[in-house]
Amino acid sequence: MILHLMVKTYHVFDAEIEGCQYIRQDGDKYYLVLTTAANKTELMIIDASKNVNDTWVGGVNGTDTYYYTIEGKIPLFILWMDLHLKNVLKIYQGKKGPNNNVIAGDTYYAKA
């Protein structure tokens, strides 16, 4: 019998409000561990291979479904006069829960 175990390596970020966040990359896909979930659900929060207006389900946790849409691919994003970011993705993220309650908003991601 052969047992193959896939080891996943995460980068740890300390966010003031959310606490530690665990993010990993696999090609053009980025995953975030939902640390508030009892089973530590992994969500695919970015799929950079998608086109503008493409939507995907990032994951399901209990009765909540997390979904994402590429709203824009911005070659140059000027945040402040002296801060220019390249290859920015504008991603709409939503969480649909029981009774179709939706919590949603936009997030911007820039390649380092």
C-alpha positions as CSV (number, residue, x, y, z in Angstrom):
1,M,0.0,0.0,0.0
2,I,1.3,3.4,-0.9
3,L,0.1,6.4,1.0
4,H,0.7,9.9,-0.5
5,L,0.3,12.8,1.7
6,M,0.2,16.3,0.2
7,V,2.0,18.8,2.4
8,K,0.7,22.3,2.1
9,T,2.8,25.3,3.1
10,Y,1.2,28.5,4.2
11,H,2.4,32.0,4.7
12,V,1.3,33.5,8.0
13,F,0.1,37.1,8.2
14,D,-0.8,38.9,11.4
15,A,-3.8,41.1,10.8
16,E,-4.8,43.5,13.6
17,I,-8.5,42.8,13.4
18,E,-8.7,39.2,12.0
19,G,-5.7,37.8,13.9
20,C,-3.4,35.3,12.1
21,Q,-4.3,34.5,8.5
22,Y,-2.9,31.5,6.6
23,I,-2.5,31.9,2.9
24,R,-0.9,29.5,0.3
25,Q,-0.4,29.7,-3.4
26,D,-0.8,26.9,-5.9
27,G,0.0,28.2,-9.4
28,D,-2.5,31.0,-10.2
29,K,-4.7,30.1,-7.3
30,Y,-4.5,31.4,-3.7
31,Y,-6.1,29.8,-0.7
32,L,-7.0,31.2,2.7
33,V,-7.8,29.1,5.8
34,L,-11.0,30.3,7.4
35,T,-9.7,30.3,10.9
36,T,-13.1,31.1,12.4
37,A,-14.5,27.8,11.1
38,A,-14.4,24.8,13.5
39,N,-13.0,22.6,10.7
40,K,-10.6,25.3,9.4
41,T,-12.1,25.4,5.9
42,E,-9.8,26.4,3.1
43,L,-11.2,28.9,0.6
44,M,-9.9,29.6,-2.9
45,I,-9.9,33.4,-2.7
46,I,-8.0,34.2,-5.9
47,D,-8.0,32.5,-9.3
48,A,-5.8,34.8,-11.4
49,S,-6.3,32.6,-14.5
50,K,-10.0,33.7,-14.6
51,N,-11.2,36.4,-16.9
52,V,-13.1,39.6,-15.9
53,N,-16.6,38.7,-14.9
54,D,-15.8,35.0,-14.2
55,T,-17.2,33.7,-11.0
56,W,-16.2,30.7,-8.9
57,V,-17.2,29.1,-5.6
58,G,-14.3,29.4,-3.2
59,G,-15.6,27.0,-0.7
60,V,-18.5,25.9,1.6
61,N,-18.5,26.0,5.3
62,G,-21.6,24.5,6.9
63,T,-24.5,26.5,5.4
64,D,-22.3,29.3,4.1
65,T,-21.1,29.4,0.5
66,Y,-18.2,31.7,-0.4
67,Y,-18.1,33.0,-4.0
68,Y,-15.8,35.3,-5.9
69,T,-15.9,37.3,-9.1
70,I,-13.0,39.0,-11.0
71,E,-14.3,42.5,-11.4
72,G,-11.2,44.0,-13.0
73,K,-7.6,43.5,-13.9
74,I,-5.8,46.8,-13.5
75,P,-2.3,47.0,-15.0
76,L,-1.4,50.1,-12.9
77,F,-3.2,51.2,-9.8
78,I,-2.2,54.5,-8.2
79,L,-3.1,54.3,-4.5
80,W,-1.3,57.5,-3.5
81,M,0.9,59.8,-5.4
82,D,4.0,57.8,-4.6
83,L,2.5,54.3,-4.3
84,H,1.9,52.6,-7.7
85,L,0.8,49.0,-7.7
86,K,1.1,46.8,-10.8
87,N,-1.2,43.9,-11.9
88,V,-4.0,44.6,-9.5
89,L,-7.0,42.3,-9.3
90,K,-10.3,43.7,-8.1
91,I,-12.3,40.8,-6.7
92,Y,-15.9,40.8,-5.5
93,Q,-16.3,38.4,-2.7
94,G,-19.6,37.2,-1.2
95,K,-20.8,34.9,1.5
96,K,-24.3,33.5,1.1
97,G,-25.8,32.0,4.3
98,P,-29.1,30.6,5.5
99,N,-32.2,32.3,4.2
100,N,-30.0,33.6,1.3
101,N,-28.5,36.3,3.5
102,V,-25.5,37.8,1.6
103,I,-22.5,39.6,3.0
104,A,-20.3,41.0,0.2
105,G,-17.7,43.5,-0.8
106,D,-14.7,44.2,-3.1
107,T,-11.1,43.4,-2.3
108,Y,-8.0,44.5,-4.3
109,Y,-4.9,42.2,-4.6
110,A,-1.6,43.3,-6.1
111,K,1.2,41.0,-7.1
112,A,4.4,41.6,-5.1
